[in-house]
Amino acid sequence: MKTEEKQKLVAVPAFLSKVMQDKKDIKEAIKNKKPLGELAKEKGINFATPL
Amino acid sequence: MLHLYNVKRSEDGLSYTFTTRFNITYKLALTTYLLGEVNAFSLSLYPESEPQQVDYWIKNTVIKIIGDILAKDSNVIFYVCDSEDEREDQRHKVFEYWFVKASVGYTYIKKYNYCITSENGYNLNSSILYNADNYLENYTIDEFKIALGMS
């Protein structure tokens, strides 16, 4: 059950840019043992623990 | 027997952690983004130190977390392959393999893939996962496309 689509674009949409930047920031924070709470405030990242 | 790691909520309550049998601690962070009116989770998994070997227990552990989240039919998770180290295609293949494995035990998980290719040939792979009983399936995918500039 999967659908695949491929699209050519000139630029990465703002939504994806934000997601990718957040991932990059999270990776760096984990590597540098920076508290995620601090990162959340600085970068406006919403963390969730649904389980 | 399916080998899994014991996943704990981090002390600050913002992520999950587990430590492997090779003594590598992983942090799994879920961040939320609005797709229209739907709150969707994005998943990030990173080790605190560089792993030296492949450990399939990690796959089992992450699949269980995703399966548990998507057991709630309104939950949605999307994944964007990190392209920072130019290994995004490998990550996408691993993710696809994990999805095939997950489909065996979690038959309610459905997936929608997309790949954006820039004019210079740069690929950005991503997927959205949701529960087959999610009555907002079409709306969520439409909003996902809008967020990606695909419609």
N, CA and C atoms of all chains as a GROMACS GRO file, in nm:
protein
  606
    1MET      N    1   0.085  -0.119   0.000
    1MET     CA    2   0.000   0.000   0.000
    1MET      C    3   0.088   0.124   0.000
    2LYS      N    4   0.139   0.162  -0.112
    2LYS     CA    5   0.217   0.283  -0.110
    2LYS      C    6   0.200   0.359  -0.242
    3THR      N    7   0.214   0.487  -0.230
    3THR     CA    8   0.204   0.572  -0.347
    3THR      C    9   0.336   0.645  -0.358
    4GLU      N   10   0.388   0.657  -0.477
    4GLU     CA   11   0.514   0.728  -0.494
    4GLU      C   12   0.495   0.841  -0.594
    5GLU      N   13   0.554   0.952  -0.564
    5GLU     CA   14   0.549   1.064  -0.657
    5GLU      C   15   0.685   1.128  -0.664
    6LYS      N   16   0.717   1.178  -0.780
    6LYS     CA   17   0.843   1.247  -0.798
    6LYS      C   18   0.814   1.379  -0.865
    7GLN      N   19   0.870   1.483  -0.814
    7GLN     CA   20   0.840   1.616  -0.866
    7GLN      C   21   0.969   1.694  -0.883
    8LYS      N   22   0.980   1.767  -0.992
    8LYS     CA   23   1.097   1.852  -1.011
    8LYS      C   24   1.066   1.992  -0.960
    9LEU      N   25   1.150   2.042  -0.875
    9LEU     CA   26   1.134   2.177  -0.823
    9LEU      C   27   1.267   2.250  -0.830
   10VAL      N   28   1.259   2.381  -0.835
   10VAL     CA   29   1.381   2.460  -0.836
   10VAL      C   30   1.435   2.475  -0.694
   11ALA      N   31   1.345   2.501  -0.601
   11ALA     CA   32   1.388   2.524  -0.463
   11ALA      C   33   1.312   2.434  -0.367
   12VAL      N   34   1.373   2.406  -0.254
   12VAL     CA   35   1.307   2.326  -0.152
   12VAL      C   36   1.204   2.413  -0.082
   13PRO      N   37   1.080   2.365  -0.065
   13PRO     CA   38   0.975   2.447  -0.001
   13PRO      C   39   1.014   2.486   0.142
   14ALA      N   40   0.956   2.597   0.187
   14ALA     CA   41   0.988   2.651   0.320
   14ALA      C   42   0.958   2.549   0.430
   15PHE      N   43   0.849   2.474   0.413
   15PHE     CA   44   0.813   2.373   0.513
   15PHE      C   45   0.926   2.272   0.530
   16LEU      N   46   0.977   2.221   0.418
   16LEU     CA   47   1.085   2.122   0.426
   16LEU      C   48   1.215   2.183   0.475
   17SER      N   49   1.239   2.307   0.437
   17SER     CA   50   1.360   2.375   0.484
   17SER      C   51   1.360   2.382   0.636
   18LYS      N   52   1.244   2.417   0.693
   18LYS     CA   53   1.232   2.427   0.839
   18LYS      C   54   1.253   2.289   0.903
   19VAL      N   55   1.191   2.186   0.845
   19VAL     CA   56   1.205   2.050   0.899
   19VAL      C   57   1.351   2.006   0.895
   20MET      N   58   1.416   2.030   0.781
   20MET     CA   59   1.556   1.988   0.765
   20MET      C   60   1.648   2.066   0.860
   21GLN      N   61   1.620   2.195   0.875
   21GLN     CA   62   1.702   2.276   0.965
   21GLN      C   63   1.684   2.229   1.109
   22ASP      N   64   1.559   2.198   1.146
   22ASP     CA   65   1.533   2.148   1.281
   22ASP      C   66   1.609   2.018   1.306
   23LYS      N   67   1.607   1.929   1.206
   23LYS     CA   68   1.678   1.800   1.222
   23LYS      C   69   1.828   1.824   1.242
   24LYS      N   70   1.880   1.916   1.163
   24LYS     CA   71   2.022   1.949   1.172
   24LYS      C   72   2.054   2.004   1.311
   25ASP      N   73   1.968   2.093   1.361
   25ASP     CA   74   1.989   2.152   1.493
   25ASP      C   75   1.978   2.047   1.603
   26ILE      N   76   1.883   1.956   1.587
   26ILE     CA   77   1.866   1.849   1.687
   26ILE      C   78   1.990   1.759   1.688
   27LYS      N   79   2.037   1.725   1.570
   27LYS     CA   80   2.157   1.639   1.559
   27LYS      C   81   2.276   1.704   1.629
   28GLU      N   82   2.293   1.833   1.603
   28GLU     CA   83   2.405   1.906   1.665
   28GLU      C   84   2.390   1.913   1.817
   29ALA      N   85   2.266   1.938   1.861
   29ALA     CA   86   2.240   1.948   2.005
   29ALA      C   87   2.271   1.816   2.075
   30ILE      N   88   2.229   1.707   2.013
   30ILE     CA   89   2.254   1.574   2.073
   30ILE      C   90   2.405   1.547   2.077
   31LYS      N   91   2.471   1.579   1.968
   31LYS     CA   92   2.617   1.558   1.959
   31LYS      C   93   2.690   1.639   2.067
   32ASN      N   94   2.642   1.761   2.089
   32ASN     CA   95   2.708   1.851   2.184
   32ASN      C   96   2.645   1.848   2.324
   33LYS      N   97   2.553   1.754   2.341
   33LYS     CA   98   2.483   1.738   2.470
   33LYS      C   99   2.417   1.868   2.518
   34LYS      N  100   2.362   1.939   2.423
   34LYS     CA  101   2.289   2.062   2.456
   34LYS      C  102   2.145   2.023   2.490
   35PRO      N  103   2.089   2.078   2.599
   35PRO     CA  104   1.951   2.044   2.636
   35PRO      C  105   1.851   2.078   2.524
   36LEU      N  106   1.762   1.984   2.495
   36LEU     CA  107   1.666   2.007   2.387
   36LEU      C  108   1.567   2.119   2.424
   37GLY      N  109   1.544   2.137   2.554
   37GLY     CA  110   1.455   2.245   2.598
   37GLY      C  111   1.509   2.381   2.557
   38GLU      N  112   1.640   2.393   2.571
   38GLU     CA  113   1.707   2.518   2.532
   38GLU      C  114   1.694   2.539   2.380
   39LEU      N  115   1.716   2.430   2.307
   39LEU     CA  116   1.705   2.437   2.160
   39LEU      C  117   1.562   2.474   2.119
   40ALA      N  118   1.465   2.416   2.188
   40ALA     CA  119   1.324   2.442   2.156
   40ALA      C  120   1.293   2.591   2.168
   41LYS      N  121   1.344   2.652   2.274
   41LYS     CA  122   1.319   2.795   2.296
   41LYS      C  123   1.391   2.880   2.191
   42GLU      N  124   1.516   2.843   2.164
   42GLU     CA  125   1.598   2.921   2.069
   42GLU      C  126   1.543   2.916   1.927
   43LYS      N  127   1.504   2.796   1.884
   43LYS     CA  128   1.469   2.775   1.743
   43LYS      C  129   1.320   2.759   1.716
   44GLY      N  130   1.239   2.763   1.820
   44GLY     CA  131   1.095   2.746   1.800
   44GLY      C  132   1.059   2.607   1.753
   45ILE      N  133   1.125   2.509   1.810
   45ILE     CA  134   1.097   2.369   1.774
   45ILE      C  135   1.001   2.310   1.876
   46ASN      N  136   0.896   2.244   1.827
   46ASN     CA  137   0.798   2.183   1.917
   46ASN      C  138   0.828   2.034   1.932
   47PHE      N  139   0.874   1.995   2.048
   47PHE     CA  140   0.900   1.853   2.075
   47PHE      C  141   0.776   1.789   2.135
   48ALA      N  142   0.760   1.660   2.109
   48ALA     CA  143   0.645   1.588   2.163
   48ALA      C  144   0.686   1.449   2.205
   49THR      N  145   0.618   1.396   2.307
   49THR     CA  146   0.640   1.258   2.350
   49THR      C  147   0.502   1.191   2.361
   50PRO      N  148   0.451   1.144   2.248
   50PRO     CA  149   0.315   1.092   2.247
   50PRO      C  150   0.297   0.955   2.312
   51LEU      N  151   0.404   0.889   2.348
   51LEU     CA  152   0.390   0.755   2.408
   51LEU      C  153   0.406   0.761   2.559
   52MET      N  154   1.252  -1.484   1.878
   52MET     CA  155   1.228  -1.374   1.970
   52MET      C  156   1.276  -1.242   1.908
   53LEU      N  157   1.190  -1.141   1.917
   53LEU     CA  158   1.224  -1.010   1.862
   53LEU      C  159   1.303  -0.931   1.965
   54HIS      N  160   1.425  -0.894   1.928
   54HIS     CA  161   1.509  -0.819   2.021
   54HIS      C  162   1.479  -0.670   2.012
   55LEU      N  163   1.453  -0.612   2.127
   55LEU     CA  164   1.422  -0.469   2.134
   55LEU      C  165   1.500  -0.405   2.246
   56TYR      N  166   1.522  -0.277   2.234
   56TYR     CA  167   1.583  -0.204   2.345
   56TYR      C  168   1.475  -0.140   2.432
   57ASN      N  169   1.511  -0.121   2.557
   57ASN     CA  170   1.419  -0.058   2.652
   57ASN      C  171   1.422   0.094   2.629
   58VAL      N  172   1.312   0.148   2.582
   58VAL     CA  173   1.305   0.291   2.550
   58VAL      C  174   1.250   0.368   2.670
   59LYS      N  175   1.321   0.471   2.708
   59LYS     CA  176   1.276   0.553   2.821
   59LYS      C  177   1.254   0.697   2.774
   60ARG      N  178   1.164   0.763   2.843
   60ARG     CA  179   1.148   0.905   2.817
   60ARG      C  180   1.265   0.978   2.882
   61SER      N  181   1.320   1.076   2.812
   61SER     CA  182   1.435   1.148   2.867
   61SER      C  183   1.393   1.229   2.991
   62GLU      N  184   1.489   1.267   3.070
   62GLU     CA  185   1.459   1.338   3.195
   62GLU      C  186   1.383   1.468   3.172
   63ASP      N  187   1.414   1.536   3.060
   63ASP     CA  188   1.345   1.663   3.034
   63ASP      C  189   1.208   1.641   2.970
   64GLY      N  190   1.174   1.515   2.942
   64GLY     CA  191   1.042   1.485   2.886
   64GLY      C  192   1.024   1.525   2.741
   65LEU      N  193   1.134   1.557   2.672
   65LEU     CA  194   1.122   1.606   2.535
   65LEU      C  195   1.161   1.504   2.429
   66SER      N  196   1.218   1.392   2.471
   66SER     CA  197   1.262   1.291   2.374
   66SER      C  198   1.263   1.154   2.441
   67TYR      N  199   1.305   1.054   2.364
   67TYR     CA  200   1.319   0.919   2.418
   67TYR      C  201   1.465   0.877   2.403
   68THR      N  202   1.510   0.788   2.489
   68THR     CA  203   1.647   0.739   2.478
   68THR      C  204   1.650   0.588   2.494
   69PHE      N  205   1.747   0.527   2.432
   69PHE     CA  206   1.777   0.386   2.459
   69PHE      C  207   1.926   0.363   2.438
   70THR      N  208   1.979   0.269   2.513
   70THR     CA  209   2.122   0.238   2.504
   70THR      C  210   2.137   0.097   2.449
   71THR      N  211   2.220   0.082   2.348
   71THR     CA  212   2.235  -0.047   2.282
   71THR      C  213   2.329  -0.139   2.359
   72ARG      N  214   2.330  -0.265   2.316
   72ARG     CA  215   2.420  -0.364   2.380
   72ARG      C  216   2.566  -0.329   2.352
   73PHE      N  217   2.590  -0.238   2.257
   73PHE     CA  218   2.727  -0.193   2.228
   73PHE      C  219   2.757  -0.062   2.300
   74ASN      N  220   2.669  -0.028   2.392
   74ASN     CA  221   2.685   0.089   2.478
   74ASN      C  222   2.679   0.222   2.402
   75ILE      N  223   2.599   0.224   2.298
   75ILE     CA  224   2.575   0.349   2.226
   75ILE      C  225   2.435   0.398   2.265
   76THR      N  226   2.427   0.522   2.311
   76THR     CA  227   2.298   0.578   2.349
   76THR      C  228   2.240   0.657   2.231
   77TYR      N  229   2.115   0.624   2.200
   77TYR     CA  230   2.045   0.694   2.093
   77TYR      C  231   1.938   0.784   2.152
   78LYS      N  232   1.919   0.899   2.089
   78LYS     CA  233   1.808   0.986   2.125
   78LYS      C  234   1.710   0.988   2.009
   79LEU      N  235   1.585   0.968   2.039
   79LEU     CA  236   1.480   0.975   1.938
   79LEU      C  237   1.390   1.093   1.973
   80ALA      N  238   1.388   1.190   1.884
   80ALA     CA  239   1.308   1.309   1.909
   80ALA      C  240   1.194   1.317   1.809
   81LEU      N  241   1.077   1.350   1.859
   81LEU     CA  242   0.962   1.372   1.773
   81LEU      C  243   0.928   1.520   1.780
   82THR      N  244   0.921   1.583   1.665
   82THR     CA  245   0.884   1.724   1.660
   82THR      C  246   0.753   1.734   1.583
   83THR      N  247   0.676   1.836   1.611
   83THR     CA  248   0.544   1.845   1.547
   83THR      C  249   0.535   1.964   1.453
   84TYR      N  250   0.461   1.942   1.344
   84TYR     CA  251   0.439   2.045   1.243
   84TYR      C  252   0.294   2.036   1.196
   85LEU      N  253   0.239   2.148   1.163
   85LEU     CA  254   0.100   2.148   1.116
   85LEU      C  255   0.093   2.121   0.966
   86LEU      N  256   0.013   2.021   0.933
   86LEU     CA  257  -0.022   1.998   0.793
   86LEU      C  258  -0.169   2.035   0.782
   87GLY      N  259  -0.196   2.158   0.745
   87GLY     CA  260  -0.333   2.206   0.753
   87GLY      C  261  -0.374   2.212   0.899
   88GLU      N  262  -0.475   2.132   0.934
   88GLU     CA  263  -0.521   2.129   1.073
   88GLU      C  264  -0.470   2.004   1.145
   89VAL      N  265  -0.386   1.927   1.076
   89VAL     CA  266  -0.336   1.802   1.134
   89VAL      C  267  -0.197   1.824   1.193
   90ASN      N  268  -0.181   1.779   1.316
   90ASN     CA  269  -0.051   1.787   1.381
   90ASN      C  270   0.027   1.661   1.343
   91ALA      N  271   0.135   1.678   1.269
   91ALA     CA  272   0.212   1.562   1.224
   91ALA      C  273   0.346   1.557   1.296
   92PHE      N  274   0.391   1.435   1.324
   92PHE     CA  275   0.520   1.417   1.390
   92PHE      C  276   0.631   1.396   1.287
   93SER      N  277   0.746   1.454   1.315
   93SER     CA  278   0.866   1.423   1.239
   93SER      C  279   0.961   1.352   1.333
   94LEU      N  280   1.025   1.249   1.284
   94LEU     CA  281   1.109   1.166   1.369
   94LEU      C  282   1.257   1.188   1.339
   95SER      N  283   1.334   1.208   1.444
   95SER     CA  284   1.480   1.220   1.429
   95SER      C  285   1.545   1.122   1.525
   96LEU      N  286   1.640   1.046   1.475
   96LEU     CA  287   1.711   0.948   1.557
   96LEU      C  288   1.860   0.968   1.540
   97TYR      N  289   1.928   0.998   1.648
   97TYR     CA  290   2.072   1.021   1.638
   97TYR      C  291   2.144   0.957   1.756
   98PRO      N  292   2.261   0.898   1.730
   98PRO     CA  293   2.342   0.842   1.840
   98PRO      C  294   2.423   0.952   1.907
   99GLU      N  295   2.450   0.934   2.035
   99GLU     CA  296   2.532   1.032   2.107
   99GLU      C  297   2.680   1.013   2.074
  100SER      N  298   2.716   0.893   2.028
  100SER     CA  299   2.853   0.868   1.980
  100SER      C  300   2.843   0.780   1.856
  101GLU      N  301   2.949   0.779   1.777
  101GLU     CA  302   2.946   0.712   1.648
  101GLU      C  303   2.943   0.560   1.664
  102PRO      N  304   2.836   0.492   1.612
  102PRO     CA  305   2.832   0.346   1.624
  102PRO      C  306   2.936   0.280   1.533
  103GLN      N  307   2.986   0.167   1.576
  103GLN     CA  308   3.092   0.099   1.501
  103GLN      C  309   3.039  -0.023   1.425
  104GLN      N  310   2.916  -0.064   1.452
  104GLN     CA  311   2.862  -0.180   1.383
  104GLN      C  312   2.711  -0.164   1.358
  105VAL      N  313   2.664  -0.243   1.261
  105VAL     CA  314   2.520  -0.244   1.233
  105VAL      C  315   2.452  -0.321   1.346
  106ASP      N  316   2.341  -0.267   1.391
  106ASP     CA  317   2.270  -0.329   1.503
  106ASP      C  318   2.121  -0.334   1.468
  107TYR      N  319   2.073  -0.453   1.428
  107TYR     CA  320   1.934  -0.463   1.383
  107TYR      C  321   1.833  -0.447   1.497
  108TRP      N  322   1.878  -0.453   1.619
  108TRP     CA  323   1.787  -0.430   1.732
  108TRP      C  324   1.732  -0.287   1.726
  109ILE      N  325   1.812  -0.196   1.671
  109ILE     CA  326   1.768  -0.056   1.660
  109ILE      C  327   1.647  -0.048   1.567
  110LYS      N  328   1.655  -0.118   1.455
  110LYS     CA  329   1.543  -0.122   1.360
  110LYS      C  330   1.417  -0.172   1.431
  111ASN      N  331   1.430  -0.282   1.503
  111ASN     CA  332   1.314  -0.339   1.574
  111ASN      C  333   1.255  -0.239   1.674
  112THR      N  334   1.345  -0.170   1.742
  112THR     CA  335   1.302  -0.074   1.845
  112THR      C  336   1.227   0.043   1.783
  113VAL      N  337   1.284   0.099   1.676
  113VAL     CA  338   1.221   0.215   1.613
  113VAL      C  339   1.088   0.177   1.547
  114ILE      N  340   1.085   0.060   1.485
  114ILE     CA  341   0.959   0.014   1.424
  114ILE      C  342   0.850   0.002   1.530
  115LYS      N  343   0.886  -0.050   1.646
  115LYS     CA  344   0.786  -0.063   1.753
  115LYS      C  345   0.736   0.075   1.798
  116ILE      N  346   0.828   0.170   1.811
  116ILE     CA  347   0.786   0.305   1.851
  116ILE      C  348   0.688   0.363   1.748
  117ILE      N  349   0.725   0.351   1.621
  117ILE     CA  350   0.638   0.404   1.515
  117ILE      C  351   0.503   0.331   1.516
  118GLY      N  352   0.509   0.199   1.530
  118GLY     CA  353   0.385   0.121   1.534
  118GLY      C  354   0.296   0.161   1.649
  119ASP      N  355   0.356   0.184   1.764
  119ASP     CA  356   0.278   0.224   1.882
  119ASP      C  357   0.216   0.362   1.863
  120ILE      N  358   0.292   0.454   1.803
  120ILE     CA  359   0.238   0.589   1.780
  120ILE      C  360   0.121   0.584   1.682
  121LEU      N  361   0.140   0.505   1.575
  121LEU     CA  362   0.036   0.501   1.472
  121LEU      C  363  -0.080   0.409   1.507
  122ALA      N  364  -0.071   0.342   1.621
  122ALA     CA  365  -0.186   0.263   1.667
  122ALA      C  366  -0.304   0.356   1.694
  123LYS      N  367  -0.273   0.479   1.729
  123LYS     CA  368  -0.378   0.580   1.744
  123LYS      C  369  -0.408   0.631   1.602
  124ASP      N  370  -0.529   0.610   1.556
  124ASP     CA  371  -0.554   0.629   1.412
  124ASP      C  372  -0.546   0.773   1.363
  125SER      N  373  -0.543   0.869   1.455
  125SER     CA  374  -0.532   1.008   1.410
  125SER      C  375  -0.386   1.054   1.398
  126ASN      N  376  -0.293   0.973   1.446
  126ASN     CA  377  -0.152   1.013   1.442
  126ASN      C  378  -0.090   0.997   1.303
  127VAL      N  379  -0.001   1.088   1.271
  127VAL     CA  380   0.067   1.089   1.142
  127VAL      C  381   0.215   1.115   1.167
  128ILE      N  382   0.302   1.043   1.098
  128ILE     CA  383   0.446   1.065   1.111
  128ILE      C  384   0.504   1.086   0.972
  129PHE      N  385   0.585   1.187   0.956
  129PHE     CA  386   0.657   1.197   0.829
  129PHE      C  387   0.807   1.194   0.855
  130TYR      N  388   0.879   1.152   0.752
  130TYR     CA  389   1.023   1.134   0.767
  130TYR      C  390   1.093   1.199   0.648
  131VAL      N  391   1.190   1.281   0.676
  131VAL     CA  392   1.271   1.342   0.570
  131VAL      C  393   1.412   1.288   0.584
  132CYS      N  394   1.467   1.236   0.476
  132CYS     CA  395   1.602   1.179   0.483
  132CYS      C  396   1.704   1.291   0.494
  133ASP      N  397   1.778   1.287   0.600
  133ASP     CA  398   1.884   1.384   0.627
  133ASP      C  399   1.987   1.381   0.513
  134SER      N  400   2.012   1.497   0.453
  134SER     CA  401   2.101   1.500   0.336
  134SER      C  402   2.235   1.565   0.366
  135GLU      N  403   2.259   1.593   0.493
  135GLU     CA  404   2.378   1.668   0.530
  135GLU      C  405   2.508   1.600   0.488
  136ASP      N  406   2.512   1.467   0.497
  136ASP     CA  407   2.636   1.395   0.465
  136ASP      C  408   2.628   1.323   0.330
  137GLU      N  409   2.530   1.361   0.249
  137GLU     CA  410   2.511   1.305   0.115
  137GLU      C  411   2.484   1.154   0.117
  138ARG      N  412   2.427   1.105   0.226
  138ARG     CA  413   2.390   0.963   0.234
  138ARG      C  414   2.239   0.948   0.237
  139GLU      N  415   2.168   1.049   0.182
  139GLU     CA  416   2.022   1.047   0.190
  139GLU      C  417   1.961   0.931   0.114
  140ASP      N  418   2.021   0.893   0.000
  140ASP     CA  419   1.965   0.781  -0.076
  140ASP      C  420   1.978   0.650   0.001
  141GLN      N  421   2.092   0.634   0.069
  141GLN     CA  422   2.110   0.512   0.150
  141GLN      C  423   2.007   0.510   0.263
  142ARG      N  424   1.986   0.627   0.325
  142ARG     CA  425   1.888   0.635   0.434
  142ARG      C  426   1.747   0.602   0.384
  143HIS      N  427   1.717   0.651   0.264
  143HIS     CA  428   1.585   0.624   0.207
  143HIS      C  429   1.567   0.474   0.184
  144LYS      N  430   1.671   0.408   0.133
  144LYS     CA  431   1.662   0.263   0.109
  144LYS      C  432   1.644   0.188   0.241
  145VAL      N  433   1.716   0.232   0.344
  145VAL     CA  434   1.703   0.170   0.476
  145VAL      C  435   1.561   0.190   0.528
  146PHE      N  436   1.509   0.312   0.512
  146PHE     CA  437   1.374   0.342   0.558
  146PHE      C  438   1.272   0.254   0.485
  147GLU      N  439   1.291   0.238   0.354
  147GLU     CA  440   1.200   0.154   0.276
  147GLU      C  441   1.205   0.009   0.326
  148TYR      N  442   1.325  -0.038   0.353
  148TYR     CA  443   1.343  -0.175   0.404
  148TYR      C  444   1.275  -0.189   0.540
  149TRP      N  445   1.291  -0.089   0.624
  149TRP     CA  446   1.228  -0.092   0.757
  149TRP      C  447   1.076  -0.094   0.742
  150PHE      N  448   1.025  -0.019   0.644
  150PHE     CA  449   0.880  -0.015   0.626
  150PHE      C  450   0.828  -0.153   0.584
  151VAL      N  451   0.899  -0.219   0.495
  151VAL     CA  452   0.858  -0.354   0.453
  151VAL      C  453   0.853  -0.446   0.574
  152LYS      N  454   0.954  -0.438   0.659
  152LYS     CA  455   0.957  -0.520   0.780
  152LYS      C  456   0.843  -0.483   0.874
  153ALA      N  457   0.818  -0.352   0.887
  153ALA     CA  458   0.713  -0.304   0.979
  153ALA      C  459   0.575  -0.349   0.932
  154SER      N  460   0.558  -0.357   0.800
  154SER     CA  461   0.428  -0.392   0.744
  154SER      C  462   0.382  -0.531   0.787
  155VAL      N  463   0.476  -0.617   0.818
  155VAL     CA  464   0.443  -0.755   0.859
  155VAL      C  465   0.372  -0.755   0.994
  156GLY      N  466   0.425  -0.680   1.087
  156GLY     CA  467   0.367  -0.678   1.222
  156GLY      C  468   0.264  -0.570   1.245
  157TYR      N  469   0.274  -0.464   1.167
  157TYR     CA  470   0.183  -0.350   1.186
  157TYR      C  471   0.110  -0.326   1.055
  158THR      N  472   0.012  -0.410   1.030
  158THR     CA  473  -0.056  -0.407   0.900
  158THR      C  474  -0.140  -0.281   0.880
  159TYR      N  475  -0.163  -0.205   0.986
  159TYR     CA  476  -0.247  -0.085   0.973
  159TYR      C  477  -0.168   0.037   0.927
  160ILE      N  478  -0.036   0.023   0.912
  160ILE     CA  479   0.044   0.139   0.871
  160ILE      C  480   0.044   0.153   0.719
  161LYS      N  481   0.009   0.272   0.671
  161LYS     CA  482   0.017   0.302   0.529
  161LYS      C  483   0.122   0.411   0.506
  162LYS      N  484   0.171   0.416   0.384
  162LYS     CA  485   0.281   0.509   0.355
  162LYS      C  486   0.259   0.580   0.221
  163TYR      N  487   0.298   0.706   0.219
  163TYR     CA  488   0.296   0.783   0.095
  163TYR      C  489   0.436   0.842   0.079
  164ASN      N  490   0.499   0.816  -0.035
  164ASN     CA  491   0.637   0.862  -0.060
  164ASN      C  492   0.641   0.983  -0.151
  165TYR      N  493   0.742   1.061  -0.136
  165TYR     CA  494   0.767   1.162  -0.238
  165TYR      C  495   0.917   1.187  -0.249
  166CYS      N  496   0.955   1.233  -0.366
  166CYS     CA  497   1.095   1.268  -0.389
  166CYS      C  498   1.097   1.397  -0.470
  167ILE      N  499   1.164   1.495  -0.416
  167ILE     CA  500   1.180   1.621  -0.489
  167ILE      C  501   1.320   1.621  -0.549
  168THR      N  502   1.328   1.656  -0.676
  168THR     CA  503   1.458   1.668  -0.741
  168THR      C  504   1.478   1.812  -0.787
  169SER      N  505   1.584   1.872  -0.739
  169SER     CA  506   1.611   2.009  -0.781
  169SER      C  507   1.670   2.009  -0.922
  170GLU      N  508   1.682   2.126  -0.978
  170GLU     CA  509   1.732   2.135  -1.116
  170GLU      C  510   1.874   2.082  -1.131
  171ASN      N  511   1.950   2.087  -1.023
  171ASN     CA  512   2.087   2.035  -1.031
  171ASN      C  513   2.096   1.887  -0.994
  172GLY      N  514   1.977   1.822  -0.983
  172GLY     CA  515   1.976   1.678  -0.962
  172GLY      C  516   1.981   1.634  -0.816
  173TYR      N  517   1.968   1.729  -0.726
  173TYR     CA  518   1.972   1.697  -0.583
  173TYR      C  519   1.839   1.636  -0.542
  174ASN      N  520   1.842   1.518  -0.479
  174ASN     CA  521   1.719   1.448  -0.440
  174ASN      C  522   1.688   1.467  -0.293
  175LEU      N  523   1.561   1.483  -0.264
  175LEU     CA  524   1.517   1.491  -0.125
  175LEU      C  525   1.402   1.393  -0.109
  176ASN      N  526   1.430   1.283  -0.039
  176ASN     CA  527   1.329   1.178  -0.022
  176ASN      C  528   1.257   1.196   0.111
  177SER      N  529   1.129   1.170   0.108
  177SER     CA  530   1.052   1.177   0.230
  177SER      C  531   0.930   1.088   0.221
  178SER      N  532   0.874   1.054   0.335
  178SER     CA  533   0.756   0.968   0.340
  178SER      C  534   0.666   1.014   0.452
  179ILE      N  535   0.538   0.987   0.435
  179ILE     CA  536   0.444   1.012   0.542
  179ILE      C  537   0.375   0.880   0.576
  180LEU      N  538   0.369   0.851   0.704
  180LEU     CA  539   0.309   0.726   0.753
  180LEU      C  540   0.183   0.759   0.830
  181TYR      N  541   0.081   0.676   0.814
  181TYR     CA  542  -0.045   0.701   0.885
  181TYR      C  543  -0.120   0.570   0.902
  182ASN      N  544  -0.219   0.575   0.986
  182ASN     CA  545  -0.300   0.457   1.014
  182ASN      C  546  -0.403   0.440   0.901
  183ALA      N  547  -0.421   0.316   0.857
  183ALA     CA  548  -0.516   0.289   0.747
  183ALA      C  549  -0.657   0.333   0.783
  184ASP      N  550  -0.687   0.344   0.911
  184ASP     CA  551  -0.821   0.386   0.954
  184ASP      C  552  -0.831   0.538   0.977
  185ASN      N  553  -0.727   0.609   0.943
  185ASN     CA  554  -0.730   0.754   0.962
  185ASN      C  555  -0.830   0.816   0.863
  186TYR      N  556  -0.940   0.867   0.914
  186TYR     CA  557  -1.043   0.918   0.824
  186TYR      C  558  -1.001   1.049   0.758
  187LEU      N  559  -0.888   1.107   0.803
  187LEU     CA  560  -0.837   1.229   0.740
  187LEU      C  561  -0.724   1.198   0.640
  188GLU      N  562  -0.716   1.074   0.597
  188GLU     CA  563  -0.608   1.030   0.506
  188GLU      C  564  -0.594   1.123   0.384
  189ASN      N  565  -0.702   1.141   0.311
  189ASN     CA  566  -0.694   1.222   0.189
  189ASN      C  567  -0.661   1.368   0.219
  190TYR      N  568  -0.725   1.420   0.325
  190TYR     CA  569  -0.698   1.559   0.364
  190TYR      C  570  -0.551   1.576   0.402
  191THR      N  571  -0.499   1.480   0.482
  191THR     CA  572  -0.360   1.488   0.529
  191THR      C  573  -0.262   1.483   0.412
  192ILE      N  574  -0.287   1.394   0.319
  192ILE     CA  575  -0.197   1.382   0.202
  192ILE      C  576  -0.205   1.509   0.117
  193ASP      N  577  -0.326   1.562   0.101
  193ASP     CA  578  -0.340   1.686   0.024
  193ASP      C  579  -0.262   1.800   0.090
  194GLU      N  580  -0.274   1.808   0.223
  194GLU     CA  581  -0.203   1.915   0.296
  194GLU      C  582  -0.051   1.892   0.291
  195PHE      N  583  -0.014   1.766   0.290
  195PHE     CA  584   0.128   1.730   0.278
  195PHE      C  585   0.182   1.780   0.144
  196LYS      N  586   0.104   1.757   0.040
  196LYS     CA  587   0.143   1.802  -0.095
  196LYS      C  588   0.153   1.954  -0.100
  197ILE      N  589   0.058   2.020  -0.035
  197ILE     CA  590   0.061   2.167  -0.033
  197ILE      C  591   0.187   2.215   0.038
  198ALA      N  592   0.217   2.151   0.152
  198ALA     CA  593   0.337   2.189   0.230
  198ALA      C  594   0.464   2.172   0.147
  199LEU      N  595   0.459   2.075   0.056
  199LEU     CA  596   0.576   2.048  -0.027
  199LEU      C  597   0.572   2.122  -0.160
  200GLY      N  598   0.469   2.201  -0.176
  200GLY     CA  599   0.459   2.276  -0.301
  200GLY      C  600   0.428   2.188  -0.420
  201MET      N  601   0.358   2.076  -0.395
  201MET     CA  602   0.330   1.981  -0.503
  201MET      C  603   0.191   1.995  -0.562
  202SER      N  604   0.112   2.088  -0.511
  202SER     CA  605  -0.022   2.102  -0.570
  202SER      C  606  -0.060   2.250  -0.576
   0.00000   0.00000   0.00000
